[in-house]
Each structure stands twice: as structure tokens, then as C-alpha cells.
Amino acid sequence: MQNNKTIWITGASSGIGEASAYQFAKEKANLILTATREDKLKEVQQICISMGAHCKVIPYDLSDLENIDELTDKAISAFGNIDIAFLNAGISQRSKTLDTAFTVDEKIMAVNFFAPVKITKRLLPKMIENGGGTIAVTSSISGKFGFPLRSAYASSKFAVYGFFETVHAEYYNDNIRVVMVCPGRIKTNISYNALEADGTKHAKMDSGQQGGMSAEKAAIKIVRAINNRKPEVLVGGKELIMVYIKRLFPALARKLVRKVSAT
């Protein structure tokens, strides 16, 4: 239970972030919510407050790396400290490698990797000073193996694993714990907001996403893992079997990935 704990969630205006905010609100946590859409954030805020949480919103576009230190300082000052940071915001992709503009690669890496890295570097000293903390970060099963139409997205999620597993090892004795959140197909707007080759929105719900686990069900599992400071949590359906196939039978995994539908 997170009574009186302060929790910062990025990507909190929809999907997994929104659903997780409601789960933490049930526990009467102090919540800080960040996303690009201020109007939707305020709607989520009101629901969280009605559930008994204290809740503040800090709208921000995480592709703006220059001012992330200022954003993080605002989040820390909202309640005086942060016990848990759930770095969930992300953006996906729907384009082949050679077709994808480099500016798209840069934006995906900025939002998915460099933003959480900068936030973590700013947060860690304060967390350590306060005796510890938990950093949960949303990766993906695409952070476990390459996937068609996801070259930049998969790269960003691979990078997330490398950085945050290192943080976990380096600061474990300072009571810092990292929770790697690894979703498969969850029914959210991630495919709708994914970037095409030229940076425009994909603007449709993929069939795989449509048939995925609900964000609400995923959030229950994710919040439980964060509360228990579990090193990794896989959430999704039958697609998660690919994680184990890659681990045990890598040649078979490579063959299957070439044939899998990427939408």
C-alpha cells in the first residue's frame, strides 16, 4: 500500500499510465501526473482526487530534452520528495528502417530513452539522500527482440533495459530498486499515436492492439509489481511466449519474428 507515498507517473493521460494512476489513487497516494495533454491530465486528476488521492499535474512534452531537469525539479517540489517514479511515457513506430526519417528515430529515442535517463539522473541524488526509492520504467517485449516496423522503437526499449539494469546494480546498496515493466499487446492508444516513416501519426488501432489485454488489467499487475519492488513484470497475453522462446530457442525466435504480423 502506498499511503502517503509520493508517486510520479509520466504518460499518465491515457492507457497504462492513466490506469496505474487510478490503482495508486485507491491506495491514497500523493500523485504527480505528467503527459502532453493538459486537458486530459486534469480529467484524470479529478478522478484520482475523488478516489481519495492528493494529485497534482505537470504537463510536459518529453521530446523537449532541454528542460527536463526543470520538469524533474517541479515534480520533486510538488510534495517535497518522490518515493516512486513510474517512467511510462513512450511513443511507438510503424515503418521500415530505410523508409524512416532520421528525425523520427531521434524523436523516439528522445521520448523513450533519453527523457527517462535525464529524469533518473536528476532524481537519484534526492532519492538516495532520502534513504532510497523505486524507479519503474516501461520497456516492451520489443526490448527483448527486434520486431518488424519497430527499428527505432525496439532500439529505444533495448537501451532502456541496459541503462536501468545498470542503475539497479550500481545503486542497490543505496536502497534504489528498478522495476522493468515489459508489456506485450495492451489495448491502449500506442498504435494510434505511433509514428509513420515521415513522422505523421499512424492514426489507427492495430488489430493486435485491439485484441490485447485491457490497460486496467495490466495496471493491476504492474502496480502490484511496483509495490513489491519486483525487478521485472511481463504483462500481456499469449504474445509473451516469444520472450521465453527467444531466451531458450533464439534461432526459432528469429524465424518466428520474420513471419509475425507487426500490426
C-alpha positions as CSV (number, residue, x, y, z in Angstrom):
1,M,0.0,0.0,0.0
2,Q,1.2,3.5,-0.9
3,N,-0.5,5.6,1.8
4,N,1.4,9.0,2.0
5,K,3.9,7.8,-0.6
6,T,4.6,10.2,-3.5
7,I,4.4,8.7,-7.0
8,W,5.3,10.5,-10.2
9,I,3.8,8.9,-13.4
10,T,4.7,10.0,-16.9
11,G,2.4,9.2,-19.8
12,A,-0.4,9.5,-17.3
13,S,-3.2,10.9,-19.5
14,S,-4.2,7.5,-21.1
15,G,-3.5,3.8,-21.3
16,I,-1.3,2.1,-18.7
17,G,-0.3,5.4,-17.1
18,E,-3.9,6.5,-16.5
19,A,-5.0,3.1,-15.3
20,S,-2.0,2.9,-12.9
21,A,-2.8,6.3,-11.5
22,Y,-6.2,5.1,-10.5
23,Q,-4.7,2.0,-8.9
24,F,-2.4,4.2,-6.8
25,A,-5.2,6.6,-6.1
26,K,-7.1,3.8,-4.4
27,E,-4.1,3.5,-2.1
28,K,-4.4,7.2,-1.1
29,A,-1.0,8.1,-2.6
30,N,0.3,11.5,-3.4
31,L,0.3,11.6,-7.2
32,I,2.1,13.7,-9.7
33,L,0.9,13.2,-13.3
34,T,2.7,14.2,-16.4
35,A,1.7,14.0,-20.1
36,T,1.5,16.3,-23.1
37,R,-2.3,16.8,-22.9
38,E,-3.2,19.1,-20.0
39,D,-6.9,18.8,-20.6
40,K,-6.9,15.0,-20.3
41,L,-4.4,15.2,-17.4
42,K,-6.9,17.4,-15.4
43,E,-9.7,14.9,-16.1
44,V,-7.5,12.1,-14.7
45,Q,-6.5,14.3,-11.8
46,Q,-10.2,14.9,-10.8
47,I,-10.9,11.2,-10.8
48,C,-7.8,10.5,-8.6
49,I,-8.9,13.2,-6.1
50,S,-12.4,11.7,-6.0
51,M,-10.8,8.4,-5.1
52,G,-9.0,9.9,-2.1
53,A,-5.6,10.8,-3.5
54,H,-3.7,14.1,-3.4
55,C,-2.9,14.8,-7.0
56,K,-1.0,17.4,-9.0
57,V,-0.4,17.7,-12.7
58,I,2.7,18.9,-14.6
59,P,2.0,18.9,-18.4
60,Y,5.2,18.4,-20.4
61,D,6.3,17.1,-23.8
62,L,9.2,14.7,-23.1
63,S,10.7,15.2,-26.6
64,D,11.9,18.6,-25.2
65,L,15.0,17.3,-23.5
66,E,16.5,20.7,-22.8
67,N,14.1,21.5,-19.9
68,I,13.8,18.1,-18.3
69,D,15.9,19.0,-15.3
70,E,13.4,21.8,-14.6
71,L,10.5,19.4,-15.0
72,T,12.0,17.0,-12.6
73,D,12.7,19.7,-10.0
74,K,9.0,20.7,-10.3
75,A,7.9,17.1,-9.7
76,I,10.2,16.8,-6.7
77,S,8.9,20.1,-5.2
78,A,5.2,19.2,-5.7
79,F,5.2,17.2,-2.5
80,G,8.8,17.6,-1.3
81,N,10.1,14.3,-2.4
82,I,9.4,11.3,-4.8
83,D,9.3,7.8,-3.5
84,I,8.3,6.1,-6.8
85,A,8.8,7.3,-10.3
86,F,6.9,5.4,-13.0
87,L,8.6,6.5,-16.2
88,N,5.9,5.2,-18.5
89,A,5.6,7.7,-21.3
90,G,6.6,6.4,-24.7
91,I,6.0,6.6,-28.5
92,S,5.9,3.7,-31.0
93,Q,6.6,3.3,-34.7
94,R,5.1,1.8,-37.8
95,S,7.7,2.0,-40.6
96,K,10.5,0.0,-42.1
97,T,14.1,1.0,-41.3
98,L,15.1,2.5,-44.7
99,D,11.8,4.4,-45.1
100,T,12.1,6.1,-41.6
101,A,13.3,9.6,-41.5
102,F,16.2,10.1,-39.0
103,T,14.2,12.8,-37.3
104,V,11.7,10.1,-36.4
105,D,14.5,7.9,-34.9
106,E,15.6,10.9,-32.9
107,K,12.2,11.7,-31.5
108,I,11.5,8.1,-30.5
109,M,14.9,7.8,-28.8
110,A,14.3,11.2,-27.0
111,V,11.0,10.3,-25.6
112,N,11.6,6.6,-24.8
113,F,15.2,6.6,-23.7
114,F,16.9,10.0,-23.2
115,A,14.0,11.5,-21.3
116,P,13.9,8.8,-18.6
117,V,17.7,8.8,-18.4
118,K,17.7,12.5,-17.7
119,I,14.9,12.3,-15.2
120,T,16.6,9.5,-13.4
121,K,20.0,11.3,-13.2
122,R,18.2,14.2,-11.7
123,L,16.0,12.1,-9.3
124,L,18.6,9.7,-8.0
125,P,20.6,12.1,-5.7
126,K,17.4,13.1,-3.9
127,M,16.2,9.6,-3.6
128,I,19.5,8.4,-2.2
129,E,19.5,11.3,0.3
130,N,16.0,10.3,1.4
131,G,17.1,6.7,2.1
132,G,16.0,5.1,-1.2
133,G,13.3,4.9,-3.8
134,T,11.8,2.9,-6.7
135,I,12.1,3.7,-10.4
136,A,9.7,1.8,-12.6
137,V,10.2,2.2,-16.4
138,T,8.1,0.9,-19.2
139,S,10.0,-1.1,-21.8
140,S,8.3,-3.6,-24.1
141,I,8.7,-7.1,-25.4
142,S,10.2,-5.2,-28.3
143,G,13.0,-4.5,-25.8
144,K,13.7,-8.3,-25.8
145,F,14.0,-8.9,-29.5
146,G,13.9,-6.9,-32.8
147,F,10.5,-6.6,-34.4
148,P,9.4,-5.6,-37.9
149,L,8.4,-1.9,-38.4
150,R,9.9,-1.1,-35.0
151,S,13.6,-0.4,-35.6
152,A,13.8,2.8,-33.5
153,Y,11.2,1.7,-31.0
154,A,12.9,-1.6,-30.3
155,S,16.3,0.1,-30.1
156,S,14.9,2.6,-27.5
157,K,13.5,-0.3,-25.4
158,F,16.7,-2.3,-25.6
159,A,18.6,0.8,-24.4
160,V,16.1,1.2,-21.5
161,Y,16.9,-2.3,-20.3
162,G,20.7,-1.6,-20.5
163,F,20.6,1.7,-18.6
164,F,18.1,0.8,-15.9
165,E,19.5,-2.7,-15.1
166,T,22.8,-0.9,-14.6
167,V,21.2,1.7,-12.3
168,H,19.7,-1.2,-10.3
169,A,23.2,-2.8,-9.9
170,E,25.1,0.4,-9.1
171,Y,22.7,1.8,-6.5
172,Y,21.2,-1.3,-5.0
173,N,23.1,-0.7,-1.7
174,D,21.5,2.7,-1.6
175,N,18.1,1.1,-1.5
176,I,17.3,2.1,-5.1
177,R,15.2,-0.5,-6.8
178,V,14.3,-0.7,-10.5
179,V,11.1,-2.3,-11.8
180,M,11.2,-3.1,-15.5
181,V,7.7,-3.1,-16.9
182,C,7.5,-5.2,-20.1
183,P,4.1,-5.0,-21.8
184,G,3.1,-7.1,-24.8
185,R,-0.1,-6.2,-26.6
186,I,-2.2,-3.9,-24.3
187,K,-5.3,-2.2,-25.6
188,T,-4.1,1.4,-25.5
189,N,-3.6,4.3,-27.9
190,I,0.0,3.4,-28.5
191,S,-0.6,2.2,-32.1
192,Y,-2.8,5.2,-32.8
193,N,-0.1,7.6,-31.7
194,A,2.8,5.7,-33.3
195,L,4.9,7.5,-35.9
196,E,4.9,6.6,-39.6
197,A,8.1,7.0,-41.7
198,D,7.6,10.7,-42.1
199,G,6.7,11.4,-38.5
200,T,2.9,11.6,-39.0
201,K,0.7,9.6,-36.7
202,H,-0.3,6.1,-37.6
203,A,-3.8,7.2,-36.6
204,K,-5.4,3.8,-36.3
205,M,-5.8,1.0,-33.8
206,D,-3.9,-2.1,-34.9
207,S,-5.7,-5.4,-34.7
208,G,-3.2,-6.8,-32.3
209,Q,-3.6,-3.9,-30.0
210,Q,-7.4,-4.1,-30.3
211,G,-7.3,-7.6,-29.1
212,G,-4.8,-7.0,-26.3
213,M,-5.1,-7.1,-22.5
214,S,-7.0,-4.1,-21.1
215,A,-5.0,-1.3,-19.6
216,E,-6.9,-1.7,-16.4
217,K,-6.0,-5.4,-16.0
218,A,-2.4,-4.6,-16.9
219,A,-2.2,-1.8,-14.3
220,I,-3.3,-4.1,-11.5
221,K,-0.4,-6.4,-12.3
222,I,2.1,-3.5,-12.8
223,V,1.2,-1.6,-9.6
224,R,1.5,-4.9,-7.6
225,A,4.9,-5.4,-9.0
226,I,5.9,-1.8,-8.3
227,N,4.7,-2.1,-4.7
228,N,6.6,-5.3,-4.3
229,R,9.7,-3.8,-6.0
230,K,9.8,-6.7,-8.3
231,P,12.8,-6.4,-10.8
232,E,10.7,-7.2,-13.9
233,V,7.0,-7.7,-14.7
234,L,5.7,-9.1,-18.0
235,V,2.1,-8.1,-18.9
236,G,0.1,-9.2,-21.8
237,G,-1.3,-12.4,-23.4
238,K,0.0,-15.2,-25.4
239,E,2.5,-13.0,-27.2
240,L,4.6,-13.1,-24.1
241,I,5.6,-16.7,-25.0
242,M,8.0,-15.1,-27.5
243,V,10.1,-13.8,-24.6
244,Y,10.7,-17.3,-23.5
245,I,11.3,-18.7,-27.0
246,K,13.9,-16.0,-27.6
247,R,15.6,-17.0,-24.3
248,L,15.6,-20.7,-24.8
249,F,15.5,-21.1,-28.6
250,P,17.0,-18.0,-30.2
251,A,17.2,-19.4,-33.8
252,L,13.5,-20.3,-33.7
253,A,12.7,-16.8,-32.3
254,R,14.4,-15.1,-35.2
255,K,12.5,-17.3,-37.7
256,L,9.1,-16.5,-36.0
257,V,9.8,-12.8,-35.8
258,R,10.3,-12.7,-39.5
259,K,6.8,-14.1,-40.0
260,V,4.9,-12.3,-37.3
261,S,2.4,-9.6,-38.2
262,A,3.7,-6.2,-37.0
263,T,0.2,-4.6,-36.8
